[in-house]
């Protein structure tokens, strides 16, 4: 029960204070201690102290205050509310509570793997820390729900004080008209046939090396284990096969090396990130969304470019690194329901609903807020299963989504599929250890754009900069996050 857990955590309090003092006095290497003699709560406090001191915190998910063995995302928040609803309706909620804790435990575990790898402290055993975290989590029971639900929280990625200081009600109009102009200039390409796109220049087609081999990528979604919420519980191998089954082909109009897809690289700790175009990679991750009364699995793919090259002295969009993110959401039988895309900055959010969904009218359609833009209209699910994504040179804007095709007319580049979590623990080129592509605030350092000096009144921190999963605000005018679990229900319903 909660009282017993509090007592166990508090039991390490004196030692935790001592650890804090040691860490605060040290200015050089990581302070080490014999953590095997500490309580589990003190061990976690010690590790967190070292991670924070070295500014190695993985910012993808939010800490849960008072529960250092858990981290939360926006799905966690909604799952907690669903447990509360079940309890209020007199339903048995023990299984849901256990699966909720397990979901947040998984988020913490994945973050700690990167943090401990990047800390490079041989004295800290990842397995020992994991054992302690699991021990503390296992002590939680349904009676702890009230206390835990109060602290499972994910902050908004919008900065209201900037909106107030920047007279947002006025500056939003300028942003609205600018976005309308961008749509007029760029969304017409979705009406073009592949033959017309090919006439634009030289293309390179990035494909997973096993694409088309249906035997190696098939996976019956219906047969995968689910938790009490109905979310998929995948093994590492199952997730890889699921990613293989829906991986797109990325066809990129190529004018320079900045249009080549590669693997982000770090030469040394603190160095500016680059992209190794000799190692083309397509990154993937799993998430879930709540739509039409149930949880649906999502596979998210991302590709990276070394830069968005400058087109002049005052190109406010140019900068180091660029990325395109593509997400496909599945129905119970594995049929794609909808896909959507953003850039690594959270910008240019476009929706590609399947023909099984219907767009509904929403308030944003009648005012200046950004709404769900669907430039291709309804898309057949068979296209969304393994589409060809046509990407422009320089800007890396998505130009079109077309069916899989014989790509012999394009230069094909074999690409590997890589779990996206690997970007949180990249082997340094100088051989001194590992580091994350992202800083402790969830941004890729040195990817800021000049547009931040113009768009700051809209309340998004560092607009244009590349950012970590969980930190993609996607609307300059309005309020929207890419990882909102109820996002699609705002705009679409089943036919």
Secondary structure as a PSIPRED ss2 file (coil, helix, strand):
# PSIPRED VFORMAT (PSIPRED V4.0)

   1 X C   1.000  0.000  0.000
   2 X H   0.000  1.000  0.000
   3 X H   0.000  1.000  0.000
   4 X H   0.000  1.000  0.000
   5 X H   0.000  1.000  0.000
   6 X H   0.000  1.000  0.000
   7 X H   0.000  1.000  0.000
   8 X H   0.000  1.000  0.000
   9 X H   0.000  1.000  0.000
  10 X H   0.000  1.000  0.000
  11 X C   1.000  0.000  0.000
  12 X C   1.000  0.000  0.000
  13 X H   0.000  1.000  0.000
  14 X H   0.000  1.000  0.000
  15 X H   0.000  1.000  0.000
  16 X H   0.000  1.000  0.000
  17 X H   0.000  1.000  0.000
  18 X H   0.000  1.000  0.000
  19 X H   0.000  1.000  0.000
  20 X H   0.000  1.000  0.000
  21 X H   0.000  1.000  0.000
  22 X H   0.000  1.000  0.000
  23 X H   0.000  1.000  0.000
  24 X H   0.000  1.000  0.000
  25 X H   0.000  1.000  0.000
  26 X C   1.000  0.000  0.000
  27 X C   1.000  0.000  0.000
  28 X C   1.000  0.000  0.000
  29 X C   1.000  0.000  0.000
  30 X C   1.000  0.000  0.000
  31 X C   1.000  0.000  0.000
  32 X C   1.000  0.000  0.000
  33 X C   1.000  0.000  0.000
  34 X C   1.000  0.000  0.000
  35 X H   0.000  1.000  0.000
  36 X H   0.000  1.000  0.000
  37 X H   0.000  1.000  0.000
  38 X C   1.000  0.000  0.000
  39 X C   1.000  0.000  0.000
  40 X H   0.000  1.000  0.000
  41 X H   0.000  1.000  0.000
  42 X H   0.000  1.000  0.000
  43 X H   0.000  1.000  0.000
  44 X H   0.000  1.000  0.000
  45 X H   0.000  1.000  0.000
  46 X H   0.000  1.000  0.000
  47 X H   0.000  1.000  0.000
  48 X H   0.000  1.000  0.000
  49 X H   0.000  1.000  0.000
  50 X H   0.000  1.000  0.000
  51 X H   0.000  1.000  0.000
  52 X H   0.000  1.000  0.000
  53 X H   0.000  1.000  0.000
  54 X C   1.000  0.000  0.000
  55 X C   1.000  0.000  0.000
  56 X C   1.000  0.000  0.000
  57 X C   1.000  0.000  0.000
  58 X C   1.000  0.000  0.000
  59 X C   1.000  0.000  0.000
  60 X C   1.000  0.000  0.000
  61 X C   1.000  0.000  0.000
  62 X E   0.000  0.000  1.000
  63 X E   0.000  0.000  1.000
  64 X E   0.000  0.000  1.000
  65 X C   1.000  0.000  0.000
  66 X C   1.000  0.000  0.000
  67 X E   0.000  0.000  1.000
  68 X E   0.000  0.000  1.000
  69 X E   0.000  0.000  1.000
  70 X E   0.000  0.000  1.000
  71 X E   0.000  0.000  1.000
  72 X E   0.000  0.000  1.000
  73 X C   1.000  0.000  0.000
  74 X H   0.000  1.000  0.000
  75 X H   0.000  1.000  0.000
  76 X H   0.000  1.000  0.000
  77 X H   0.000  1.000  0.000
  78 X H   0.000  1.000  0.000
  79 X H   0.000  1.000  0.000
  80 X H   0.000  1.000  0.000
  81 X H   0.000  1.000  0.000
  82 X H   0.000  1.000  0.000
  83 X H   0.000  1.000  0.000
  84 X H   0.000  1.000  0.000
  85 X H   0.000  1.000  0.000
  86 X H   0.000  1.000  0.000
  87 X H   0.000  1.000  0.000
  88 X H   0.000  1.000  0.000
  89 X C   1.000  0.000  0.000
  90 X C   1.000  0.000  0.000
  91 X C   1.000  0.000  0.000
  92 X C   1.000  0.000  0.000
  93 X C   1.000  0.000  0.000
  94 X H   0.000  1.000  0.000
  95 X H   0.000  1.000  0.000
  96 X H   0.000  1.000  0.000
  97 X H   0.000  1.000  0.000
  98 X H   0.000  1.000  0.000
  99 X H   0.000  1.000  0.000
 100 X H   0.000  1.000  0.000
 101 X H   0.000  1.000  0.000
 102 X H   0.000  1.000  0.000
 103 X H   0.000  1.000  0.000
 104 X H   0.000  1.000  0.000
 105 X H   0.000  1.000  0.000
 106 X H   0.000  1.000  0.000
 107 X H   0.000  1.000  0.000
 108 X H   0.000  1.000  0.000
 109 X H   0.000  1.000  0.000
 110 X H   0.000  1.000  0.000
 111 X H   0.000  1.000  0.000
 112 X H   0.000  1.000  0.000
 113 X H   0.000  1.000  0.000
 114 X H   0.000  1.000  0.000
 115 X H   0.000  1.000  0.000
 116 X H   0.000  1.000  0.000
 117 X H   0.000  1.000  0.000
 118 X H   0.000  1.000  0.000
 119 X H   0.000  1.000  0.000
 120 X C   1.000  0.000  0.000
 121 X C   1.000  0.000  0.000
 122 X C   1.000  0.000  0.000
 123 X C   1.000  0.000  0.000
 124 X C   1.000  0.000  0.000
 125 X C   1.000  0.000  0.000
 126 X H   0.000  1.000  0.000
 127 X H   0.000  1.000  0.000
 128 X H   0.000  1.000  0.000
 129 X H   0.000  1.000  0.000
 130 X H   0.000  1.000  0.000
 131 X H   0.000  1.000  0.000
 132 X H   0.000  1.000  0.000
 133 X H   0.000  1.000  0.000
 134 X H   0.000  1.000  0.000
 135 X H   0.000  1.000  0.000
 136 X H   0.000  1.000  0.000
 137 X H   0.000  1.000  0.000
 138 X H   0.000  1.000  0.000
 139 X C   1.000  0.000  0.000
 140 X C   1.000  0.000  0.000
 141 X C   1.000  0.000  0.000
 142 X H   0.000  1.000  0.000
 143 X H   0.000  1.000  0.000
 144 X H   0.000  1.000  0.000
 145 X H   0.000  1.000  0.000
 146 X H   0.000  1.000  0.000
 147 X H   0.000  1.000  0.000
 148 X H   0.000  1.000  0.000
 149 X H   0.000  1.000  0.000
 150 X C   1.000  0.000  0.000
 151 X C   1.000  0.000  0.000
 152 X C   1.000  0.000  0.000
 153 X C   1.000  0.000  0.000
 154 X C   1.000  0.000  0.000
 155 X C   1.000  0.000  0.000
 156 X C   1.000  0.000  0.000
 157 X C   1.000  0.000  0.000
 158 X E   0.000  0.000  1.000
 159 X C   1.000  0.000  0.000
 160 X H   0.000  1.000  0.000
 161 X H   0.000  1.000  0.000
 162 X H   0.000  1.000  0.000
 163 X H   0.000  1.000  0.000
 164 X H   0.000  1.000  0.000
 165 X H   0.000  1.000  0.000
 166 X C   1.000  0.000  0.000
 167 X C   1.000  0.000  0.000
 168 X H   0.000  1.000  0.000
 169 X H   0.000  1.000  0.000
 170 X H   0.000  1.000  0.000
 171 X H   0.000  1.000  0.000
 172 X H   0.000  1.000  0.000
 173 X H   0.000  1.000  0.000
 174 X H   0.000  1.000  0.000
 175 X H   0.000  1.000  0.000
 176 X H   0.000  1.000  0.000
 177 X H   0.000  1.000  0.000
 178 X H   0.000  1.000  0.000
 179 X H   0.000  1.000  0.000
 180 X H   0.000  1.000  0.000
 181 X H   0.000  1.000  0.000
 182 X H   0.000  1.000  0.000
 183 X H   0.000  1.000  0.000
 184 X H   0.000  1.000  0.000
 185 X H   0.000  1.000  0.000
 186 X H   0.000  1.000  0.000
 187 X H   0.000  1.000  0.000
 188 X H   0.000  1.000  0.000
 189 X H   0.000  1.000  0.000
 190 X H   0.000  1.000  0.000
 191 X H   0.000  1.000  0.000
 192 X C   1.000  0.000  0.000
 193 X C   1.000  0.000  0.000
 194 X H   0.000  1.000  0.000
 195 X H   0.000  1.000  0.000
 196 X H   0.000  1.000  0.000
 197 X H   0.000  1.000  0.000
 198 X H   0.000  1.000  0.000
 199 X C   1.000  0.000  0.000
 200 X C   1.000  0.000  0.000
 201 X C   1.000  0.000  0.000
 202 X C   1.000  0.000  0.000
 203 X E   0.000  0.000  1.000
 204 X E   0.000  0.000  1.000
 205 X E   0.000  0.000  1.000
 206 X E   0.000  0.000  1.000
 207 X E   0.000  0.000  1.000
 208 X E   0.000  0.000  1.000
 209 X C   1.000  0.000  0.000
 210 X C   1.000  0.000  0.000
 211 X C   1.000  0.000  0.000
 212 X C   1.000  0.000  0.000
 213 X C   1.000  0.000  0.000
 214 X H   0.000  1.000  0.000
 215 X H   0.000  1.000  0.000
 216 X H   0.000  1.000  0.000
 217 X H   0.000  1.000  0.000
 218 X C   1.000  0.000  0.000
 219 X C   1.000  0.000  0.000
 220 X C   1.000  0.000  0.000
 221 X H   0.000  1.000  0.000
 222 X H   0.000  1.000  0.000
 223 X H   0.000  1.000  0.000
 224 X C   1.000  0.000  0.000
 225 X C   1.000  0.000  0.000
 226 X E   0.000  0.000  1.000
 227 X C   1.000  0.000  0.000
 228 X C   1.000  0.000  0.000
 229 X C   1.000  0.000  0.000
 230 X C   1.000  0.000  0.000
 231 X C   1.000  0.000  0.000
 232 X E   0.000  0.000  1.000
 233 X C   1.000  0.000  0.000
 234 X C   1.000  0.000  0.000
 235 X C   1.000  0.000  0.000
 236 X H   0.000  1.000  0.000
 237 X H   0.000  1.000  0.000
 238 X H   0.000  1.000  0.000
 239 X H   0.000  1.000  0.000
 240 X H   0.000  1.000  0.000
 241 X H   0.000  1.000  0.000
 242 X H   0.000  1.000  0.000
 243 X H   0.000  1.000  0.000
 244 X H   0.000  1.000  0.000
 245 X H   0.000  1.000  0.000
 246 X H   0.000  1.000  0.000
 247 X C   1.000  0.000  0.000
 248 X C   1.000  0.000  0.000
 249 X E   0.000  0.000  1.000
 250 X E   0.000  0.000  1.000
 251 X E   0.000  0.000  1.000
 252 X E   0.000  0.000  1.000
 253 X E   0.000  0.000  1.000
 254 X C   1.000  0.000  0.000
 255 X C   1.000  0.000  0.000
 256 X C   1.000  0.000  0.000
 257 X H   0.000  1.000  0.000
 258 X H   0.000  1.000  0.000
 259 X H   0.000  1.000  0.000
 260 X C   1.000  0.000  0.000
 261 X C   1.000  0.000  0.000
 262 X E   0.000  0.000  1.000
 263 X E   0.000  0.000  1.000
 264 X E   0.000  0.000  1.000
 265 X E   0.000  0.000  1.000
 266 X C   1.000  0.000  0.000
 267 X C   1.000  0.000  0.000
 268 X C   1.000  0.000  0.000
 269 X C   1.000  0.000  0.000
 270 X C   1.000  0.000  0.000
 271 X C   1.000  0.000  0.000
 272 X C   1.000  0.000  0.000
 273 X C   1.000  0.000  0.000
 274 X E   0.000  0.000  1.000
 275 X E   0.000  0.000  1.000
 276 X E   0.000  0.000  1.000
 277 X C   1.000  0.000  0.000
 278 X C   1.000  0.000  0.000
 279 X C   1.000  0.000  0.000
 280 X C   1.000  0.000  0.000
 281 X E   0.000  0.000  1.000
 282 X E   0.000  0.000  1.000
 283 X E   0.000  0.000  1.000
 284 X E   0.000  0.000  1.000
 285 X E   0.000  0.000  1.000
 286 X E   0.000  0.000  1.000
 287 X E   0.000  0.000  1.000
 288 X E   0.000  0.000  1.000
 289 X E   0.000  0.000  1.000
 290 X E   0.000  0.000  1.000
 291 X E   0.000  0.000  1.000
 292 X C   1.000  0.000  0.000
 293 X C   1.000  0.000  0.000
 294 X E   0.000  0.000  1.000
 295 X E   0.000  0.000  1.000
 296 X E   0.000  0.000  1.000
 297 X E   0.000  0.000  1.000
 298 X E   0.000  0.000  1.000
 299 X E   0.000  0.000  1.000
 300 X E   0.000  0.000  1.000
 301 X E   0.000  0.000  1.000
 302 X E   0.000  0.000  1.000
 303 X E   0.000  0.000  1.000
 304 X E   0.000  0.000  1.000
 305 X E   0.000  0.000  1.000
 306 X E   0.000  0.000  1.000
 307 X E   0.000  0.000  1.000
 308 X E   0.000  0.000  1.000
 309 X C   1.000  0.000  0.000
 310 X C   1.000  0.000  0.000
 311 X C   1.000  0.000  0.000
 312 X C   1.000  0.000  0.000
 313 X C   1.000  0.000  0.000
 314 X C   1.000  0.000  0.000
 315 X C   1.000  0.000  0.000
 316 X C   1.000  0.000  0.000
 317 X C   1.000  0.000  0.000
 318 X C   1.000  0.000  0.000
 319 X E   0.000  0.000  1.000
 320 X E   0.000  0.000  1.000
 321 X E   0.000  0.000  1.000
 322 X E   0.000  0.000  1.000
 323 X E   0.000  0.000  1.000
 324 X E   0.000  0.000  1.000
 325 X E   0.000  0.000  1.000
 326 X E   0.000  0.000  1.000
 327 X E   0.000  0.000  1.000
 328 X E   0.000  0.000  1.000
 329 X E   0.000  0.000  1.000
 330 X E   0.000  0.000  1.000
 331 X C   1.000  0.000  0.000
 332 X C   1.000  0.000  0.000
 333 X C   1.000  0.000  0.000
 334 X C   1.000  0.000  0.000
 335 X C   1.000  0.000  0.000
 336 X E   0.000  0.000  1.000
 337 X E   0.000  0.000  1.000
 338 X E   0.000  0.000  1.000
 339 X E   0.000  0.000  1.000
 340 X E   0.000  0.000  1.000
 341 X E   0.000  0.000  1.000
 342 X E   0.000  0.000  1.000
 343 X E   0.000  0.000  1.000
 344 X C   1.000  0.000  0.000
 345 X C   1.000  0.000  0.000
 346 X C   1.000  0.000  0.000
 347 X C   1.000  0.000  0.000
 348 X C   1.000  0.000  0.000
 349 X C   1.000  0.000  0.000
 350 X E   0.000  0.000  1.000
 351 X E   0.000  0.000  1.000
 352 X E   0.000  0.000  1.000
 353 X E   0.000  0.000  1.000
 354 X E   0.000  0.000  1.000
 355 X C   1.000  0.000  0.000
 356 X C   1.000  0.000  0.000
 357 X E   0.000  0.000  1.000
 358 X E   0.000  0.000  1.000
 359 X E   0.000  0.000  1.000
 360 X C   1.000  0.000  0.000
 361 X C   1.000  0.000  0.000
 362 X C   1.000  0.000  0.000
 363 X H   0.000  1.000  0.000
 364 X H   0.000  1.000  0.000
 365 X H   0.000  1.000  0.000
 366 X H   0.000  1.000  0.000
 367 X C   1.000  0.000  0.000
 368 X C   1.000  0.000  0.000
 369 X C   1.000  0.000  0.000
 370 X C   1.000  0.000  0.000
 371 X C   1.000  0.000  0.000
 372 X C   1.000  0.000  0.000
 373 X C   1.000  0.000  0.000
 374 X C   1.000  0.000  0.000
 375 X C   1.000  0.000  0.000
 376 X C   1.000  0.000  0.000
 377 X C   1.000  0.000  0.000
 378 X C   1.000  0.000  0.000
 379 X E   0.000  0.000  1.000
 380 X C   1.000  0.000  0.000
 381 X H   0.000  1.000  0.000
 382 X H   0.000  1.000  0.000
 383 X H   0.000  1.000  0.000
 384 X H   0.000  1.000  0.000
 385 X H   0.000  1.000  0.000
 386 X C   1.000  0.000  0.000
 387 X C   1.000  0.000  0.000
 388 X E   0.000  0.000  1.000
 389 X E   0.000  0.000  1.000
 390 X E   0.000  0.000  1.000
 391 X E   0.000  0.000  1.000
 392 X C   1.000  0.000  0.000
 393 X C   1.000  0.000  0.000
 394 X C   1.000  0.000  0.000
 395 X C   1.000  0.000  0.000
 396 X C   1.000  0.000  0.000
 397 X C   1.000  0.000  0.000
 398 X E   0.000  0.000  1.000
 399 X E   0.000  0.000  1.000
 400 X E   0.000  0.000  1.000
 401 X E   0.000  0.000  1.000
 402 X E   0.000  0.000  1.000
 403 X C   1.000  0.000  0.000
 404 X C   1.000  0.000  0.000
 405 X C   1.000  0.000  0.000
 406 X C   1.000  0.000  0.000
 407 X C   1.000  0.000  0.000
 408 X C   1.000  0.000  0.000
 409 X C   1.000  0.000  0.000
 410 X C   1.000  0.000  0.000
 411 X E   0.000  0.000  1.000
 412 X E   0.000  0.000  1.000
 413 X E   0.000  0.000  1.000
 414 X E   0.000  0.000  1.000
 415 X E   0.000  0.000  1.000
 416 X E   0.000  0.000  1.000
 417 X E   0.000  0.000  1.000
 418 X E   0.000  0.000  1.000
 419 X E   0.000  0.000  1.000
 420 X H   0.000  1.000  0.000
 421 X H   0.000  1.000  0.000
 422 X H   0.000  1.000  0.000
 423 X H   0.000  1.000  0.000
 424 X H   0.000  1.000  0.000
 425 X C   1.000  0.000  0.000
 426 X E   0.000  0.000  1.000
 427 X E   0.000  0.000  1.000
 428 X C   1.000  0.000  0.000
 429 X C   1.000  0.000  0.000
 430 X C   1.000  0.000  0.000
 431 X C   1.000  0.000  0.000
 432 X C   1.000  0.000  0.000
 433 X C   1.000  0.000  0.000
 434 X E   0.000  0.000  1.000
 435 X E   0.000  0.000  1.000
 436 X C   1.000  0.000  0.000
 437 X C   1.000  0.000  0.000
 438 X C   1.000  0.000  0.000
 439 X C   1.000  0.000  0.000
 440 X C   1.000  0.000  0.000
 441 X C   1.000  0.000  0.000
 442 X C   1.000  0.000  0.000
 443 X E   0.000  0.000  1.000
 444 X C   1.000  0.000  0.000
 445 X C   1.000  0.000  0.000
 446 X C   1.000  0.000  0.000
 447 X C   1.000  0.000  0.000
 448 X C   1.000  0.000  0.000
 449 X C   1.000  0.000  0.000
 450 X C   1.000  0.000  0.000
 451 X C   1.000  0.000  0.000
 452 X H   0.000  1.000  0.000
 453 X H   0.000  1.000  0.000
 454 X H   0.000  1.000  0.000
 455 X H   0.000  1.000  0.000
 456 X H   0.000  1.000  0.000
 457 X H   0.000  1.000  0.000
 458 X H   0.000  1.000  0.000
 459 X C   1.000  0.000  0.000
 460 X E   0.000  0.000  1.000
 461 X C   1.000  0.000  0.000
 462 X C   1.000  0.000  0.000
 463 X C   1.000  0.000  0.000
 464 X C   1.000  0.000  0.000
 465 X C   1.000  0.000  0.000
 466 X C   1.000  0.000  0.000
 467 X E   0.000  0.000  1.000
 468 X C   1.000  0.000  0.000
 469 X C   1.000  0.000  0.000
 470 X C   1.000  0.000  0.000
 471 X C   1.000  0.000  0.000
 472 X C   1.000  0.000  0.000
 473 X E   0.000  0.000  1.000
 474 X C   1.000  0.000  0.000
 475 X C   1.000  0.000  0.000
 476 X C   1.000  0.000  0.000
 477 X C   1.000  0.000  0.000
 478 X C   1.000  0.000  0.000
 479 X C   1.000  0.000  0.000
 480 X C   1.000  0.000  0.000
 481 X E   0.000  0.000  1.000
 482 X C   1.000  0.000  0.000
 483 X C   1.000  0.000  0.000
 484 X C   1.000  0.000  0.000
 485 X C   1.000  0.000  0.000
 486 X C   1.000  0.000  0.000
 487 X C   1.000  0.000  0.000
 488 X H   0.000  1.000  0.000
 489 X H   0.000  1.000  0.000
 490 X H   0.000  1.000  0.000
 491 X C   1.000  0.000  0.000
 492 X E   0.000  0.000  1.000
 493 X E   0.000  0.000  1.000
 494 X E   0.000  0.000  1.000
 495 X C   1.000  0.000  0.000
